């Protein structure tokens, strides 16, 4: 396993809608393991494949931030169904460092996905886990959490992203 570099805004891969995984092999398992190690090293709770430059529908999540051994959830080709409730809470993103803002997300979702062997499964997620799953599936669709902001919060995000873009060019 190895830690991978995390792409930062404005990298164009962050805006790509990732294609579905069709091959379930050792390469996919290694990518997932490397992503879990990368997420833990960055002290994150979720990471999408696009954030490490791989355009494929794979996300890893661990709301224990690595505290619970082998607690990482791996979602291949995730689809969110049946969102319920609404809650506004603070989010951040490993690809947009040093910026957090309150984002509205469902309080409960059902997610359909496949495991690393290709077997389908479903789970109902609530609270923080639901929020993180929504955030990571957004990444797989080329959507960033700042895209959900409105009004003054959106203007604040635009200023931060503009600074990041200018720093990337310099």
N, C-alpha and C positions, 0 to 999 in steps of 0.2 A: 504494500500500500504506500501511496505517496500523496503529499499535499500538492494540490494543483493551484495555479494562480487564478484568482477570481477577477473576472472582467469588471471594469468600472464604467459607469456612464461617461461618455456617450458611445461606447462601443456598439456598432450596429447589430451585432449578434443578439444583444439584449432586446431588440425589437422584432426578432424573427419568430414566426409561429412554427414551432418545432414539429416535424413529422413524427408519426407514430413509430414505435419500436416494432420491428417485424422479426428480428433475429435475437433469440434468447440464448446467448452463449457465454463463454468465459470472458470475452471482451466486455460484455454488459455487466457481468458480475464484478470484474475488476474496476470498471468505471464507477459503479455504485459504491464499492468499498473505498476507493480513492475520494469520492465525493463526501462520504461520511467522515473520513479523516480530515478532509479540508474544512468541512463545516465545523467540526469540533475544534480544530486548530484556530479557526476564526471566531470561536465562541458564538456561533450562530445556532439558530433553532431549525433552519431549513435551508436547502440549497437546490436549485434547479440546474439541470445539465447545461442549459444555455449560459448560465453564469460562469461556467468554466470552459466556455467556448465550444461545447458539443451540442449540435442541433438535433436533439432527440427528446422524446417525451418521457423523461425520467426525473424524479425528484426524490430527495431524501429529507427526512424530518426527524428531529429528536428534541422534543420540548423539555427534556431533562438537561439539555446542554451537555451531554456526555456523562452526566452523573450516574445514570442507570446503565450498567454494562449491557451491551447488546440490545439497547432499547430503540435503535433507529428504525423508523418506518420507511420502507422503500416502496415508492409508487411508480409503476410503469404504466404509461398510457392512462393517467387518471382522468376521470370525468366526474364533475360535481353535479349532484342531483338534489332536489328537494330542500333548498335552503329555507331555513326558518329563523324568525326573529331578526333583530338588528341591534348591533352594539357598536359604539364608537370607542376605539381605544388606540393607543400609540403603537405605531409600527416604524420599523427601520428596515434597512436593506444592506446586505453586504456589498452590493454593487453601487450603492449611493451612500458612502460613509459620511459620518458626522451630520446626518440629517434624520430627524424623526418628526412625525406628525400624526395626528389622530385621523383614523380612517374608519369608515363604516363597513362592517362585515356582518354576515349572518352569524347567529349564535350557535346554530346547529346545521350540519349538512350531512348528506349521505354521499360517499365517494365510491365509485366503481373503478377498479384498477386491476393490474396483473402483478404477480410477483416476479422474481428474477428467473423463474422457470417457465413463465408464461401462463400460469394458472390464474384464472380470474378470482377476485374476491371483492367483497363490499364491506364497508364499515361506516358506522355512524360516529361522527366526531362533533364534540361540543367545545365551547370556550376557546382557549388558546390553540388547541389542536385544530379546530375548525378554521380559525383565523390563519394559521400558518399554512394549512393545505390550500386555502383560497389564494394566499399570497404566492405560493409556489406554482400553482396551476396558472395563475396570471402570467408568471414568467414564461411558462411554456407556450403561452399565447402571444408573447411579445408585449405584454402589458406590465408597466411598473406601478408600484403602489402610489406614486405621486399622480398618476393619471386619474385616480379616484377623487382627488382633492378639488374643492371649489372655492371661489371667493378669495379672501385674503390668504388662506392657507395655500391655495394654488399659486398665488403670486409669490409667496415666500419660497415655495418649491422651485418656481421658475428661476428666481434669482440664484438659488443654490446650484441648480443644474447649469445655468449660464456660466457661473464661476468654474464648475467642474469642466465644462467644455473648453473654456479659455485656458485652463491649466493643462488640459490634454493636448492642446495645440502648441502651447509654449515649449 
